[in-house]
Amino acid sequence: MANIKSNIKNLRKSKKNHKRNLFYKEKIKRLTKVFKDSLAKGKEEAKEKLKALYSIIDKAALKKIIHKNKAARQKSRLAALINKIK
């Protein structure tokens, strides 16, 4: 454990940020699975799930939890999946 006050504060901040980062990353993974499952059910349901997924990806990129280019790449790949459905 750190003895310096600023290091103690940095440790607290680091733990808090770690929890926040895990929340967003796990939510993205969970919603991606839900989206891929909804692809089989129909295009309309998948579009609704995609909208929610885009939102959470954008929020994560805005808070710099994931890089903005990674967010764009993920969104692009998800859109490609939905465009394959006829």
C-alpha positions in Angstrom: 0.0 0.0 0.0 1.2 3.5 -0.9 2.3 5.9 1.8 2.0 9.1 -0.2 -1.4 10.8 -0.1 -1.5 11.4 -3.9 -0.6 7.8 -4.6 -3.4 6.6 -2.3 -5.8 8.8 -4.2 -4.5 7.5 -7.5 -5.0 4.0 -6.3 -8.6 4.8 -5.4 -9.2 6.4 -8.8 -7.6 3.5 -10.6 -9.9 1.0 -8.9 -13.0 3.1 -9.6 -12.0 3.5 -13.3 -11.3 -0.2 -13.6 -14.8 -1.0 -12.4 -16.3 1.5 -14.8 -14.2 0.1 -17.7 -15.2 -3.5 -17.0 -18.9 -2.5 -16.8 -18.8 -1.0 -20.3 -16.7 -3.7 -21.9 -18.9 -6.5 -20.4 -22.0 -4.7 -21.5 -20.7 -4.4 -25.1 -19.9 -8.1 -25.1 -23.3 -9.0 -23.7 -25.2 -6.8 -26.1 -23.2 -8.2 -29.0 -24.3 -11.7 -28.1 -27.9 -10.6 -27.8 -27.6 -8.8 -31.2 -26.2 -11.9 -32.9 -28.9 -14.1 -31.5 -31.6 -11.7 -32.7 -30.2 -11.9 -36.2 -31.8 -15.3 -36.6 -35.2 -13.9 -35.4 -35.5 -11.2 -38.0 -34.1 -8.0 -39.4 -36.4 -5.6 -37.5 -35.6 -7.0 -34.1 -31.9 -7.0 -34.9 -32.1 -3.3 -35.9 -33.5 -2.4 -32.5 -30.7 -4.3 -30.7 -28.2 -2.7 -33.0 -29.4 0.8 -32.0 -28.8 0.0 -28.3 -25.4 -1.5 -29.1 -24.3 1.5 -31.1 -25.3 3.7 -28.2 -23.2 1.8 -25.6 -20.2 1.6 -28.0 -20.3 5.3 -28.6 -20.5 6.0 -24.9 -17.5 3.8 -24.3 -15.5 5.6 -27.0 -16.5 9.0 -25.7 -15.2 8.1 -22.2 -12.0 6.7 -23.8 -12.7 3.2 -22.5 -12.2 1.9 -26.0 -10.4 3.7 -28.8 -12.6 5.6 -31.3 -11.2 3.6 -34.2 -12.1 0.4 -32.4 -15.6 1.7 -31.9 -15.9 2.5 -35.6 -14.6 -0.9 -36.6 -17.0 -2.7 -34.3 -19.9 -0.7 -35.5 -18.9 -1.3 -39.1 -18.7 -5.1 -38.6 -22.0 -5.2 -36.9 -23.6 -3.2 -39.7 -22.1 -5.7 -42.2 -23.7 -8.5 -40.4 -27.2 -7.0 -40.5 -26.8 -6.1 -44.2 -26.1 -9.8 -45.0 -29.7 -10.6 -43.9 -32.2 -10.6 -46.7 
